[in-house]
Amino acid sequence: MIQDCCSQPGLMLPKDALVRMRAQVAPTTDIEMVDLAQCHGRVLAEDVVAAIDLPPFANSAMDGYAIRSAEVAAGTTMTIAGKAFAGVPFEAECPAGQCVRIMTGALLPSGLDTIVMQENTSSDGDQVTFNFDCKHGQFVRGRGSELAAGTTVLTKGQRISPTEIGVLATVGVAQVKVYRQLTVALFSTGDELKAPGEPLQAGEIYDSNRHALRHMLEQMQVKVIDLGVISDDIDKVRAAFEQADALADVVVTSGGVSVGEADFIKIILDEMGQVNFWKLAIKPGKPFAFGSLPNSWFCGLPGNPVSSMVTCYELVQPLLSHLGGEAQKTPLLFNATLTTALKKGPGRQEYQRGVLTQAADGSLQVAATGAQSSDMTTSMSRANCFIVLPKEKQDPQAGETVTVEPFSAVLGGL
């Protein structure tokens, strides 16, 4: 039977809830091979080891002239023996006392050891004069100077961003092993919810949660099955759960996890699965539920839009990251000086929406976005961070140091 955390002494903090969630959920072990063009956002299922030295040959870091450093001093004039371009090397032997015109990335000609950038020379036809003394080996990228063949360049559990794609391409990798994409079934509940664009009748509101949540889930590179809005009918809610459980690794709902007479989700979960916890010491987002269904995991998010986004960001996304095989990451937190007083009572850890800025002296400052009601989606759109206030903290004042968590690209960056 469902056990209501509210009847227990104290509510669980979100960080403790996340530890429990990760402990119960085993990461996927299913692996597939994907081409470089399809790997963005996926999670590596094995280490990637470079098969080549990087760079694979000594080359020039500048446009200029390749020389033997022992032959050149300030005022030396040389004949240009030829030219070397990236992909079109100078293959002859450079005669003693001569140099080779070379472009950035070009193979360093045999026997030459130094590059003089063109800004430090004067040229006249096939003659070039070096205006300054040079240092042996300057502006030469040695073979393997970045890494040697056999070096691990990316690690298992790493999520592949454009930067990692660049690394893969640089070392010649065309395909990588990644964990399979997760599937998440998503639906909202409530007779009052209407699709944006439809006319509203008395007591109706637009279904904003599902649209925001779908984007946040897709940012995790999961496949989202959007089951739409389910009306407050117990048979329809049961059918939606049965369909979602058959299709998905994780079922995410919005609304229906409170204590209202039409909140049927608790009843259905009691029939179908097991609930591990129902309420948390978090604001906004206290009525967050986590448990298991016959074939999937379940996350029940509150119906208030800010509450649903906060709990998705702090709990659902880290769970999906873990389930998808990604190495665990610690949230990036900063200290900042509060510029506006906040209202905060004891009992729950709060995630108030804030604007983080940098002062002229380089220090970080943060101000609240205004009213913090959990139904105000604009408080999220105006923010670039959460002001994270501990459970027992009360009414922080301007000038105090507080902890801030900047939004990632999922919610918008600094």
Helices and strands as residue ranges (DSSP letters): G 5-7, H 14-24, E 31-35, G 36-38, E 48-49, E 59-60, E 64-67, G 69-71, E 77-84, E 98-102, E 114-117, G 118-120, E 121-124, E 127-130, E 140-141, E 152-154, H 162-170, E 175-179, E 183-189, E 193-194, E 205-206, H 209-218, E 223-230, H 234-247, E 250-254, H 265-272, E 274-277, E 282-283, E 289-292, E 297-301, H 305-311, I 312-316, H 317-323, E 334-338, E 349-358, E 364-368, H 378-381, E 385-389, E 401-406
